[in-house]
Amino acid sequence: MTDMIYREAVRADLPAVIALLADDVLGKARDFTEVDEAYERAFADISADPRNQLIVAEQGGELVGCLQITYIPGLGRHGAERSLIESVRVRSDRRGQGLGRELMTWAIDQARQRGCALVQLTTDKIRQDAHRFYLGLGFVASHEGMKLAL
């Protein structure tokens, strides 16, 4: 997929990004398909934060994937920075073609170039295909994640 472009999202990408988030078994229940004030505010916050990147994958002028990278400073691991990858999505008609692997490999390379000590992510327990995908990229299910909905 040599014609794939990875870049930081711009405001004009927001409708396509939220459509990707909603085009998902879990996303259908928690995300909307229309840009509203909450999405506008979140996009502005992400864009203004130098430790956050909303990345889009574009091919042939079409947005076909996205993910968010957050760089987290920490004292652990001798003051190492870590990369947190979230909201990984590939457009439903493009799944199974290697785009997700290419997108994640690109994101991992960004963390490596930045000097991060590790890349971490969370994936819902019901996403068995995603678990296999991340294991295939070399991720290890080393921790039990917990969340508290507020």
Disulfide bonds with the S-S distance in Angstrom:
none
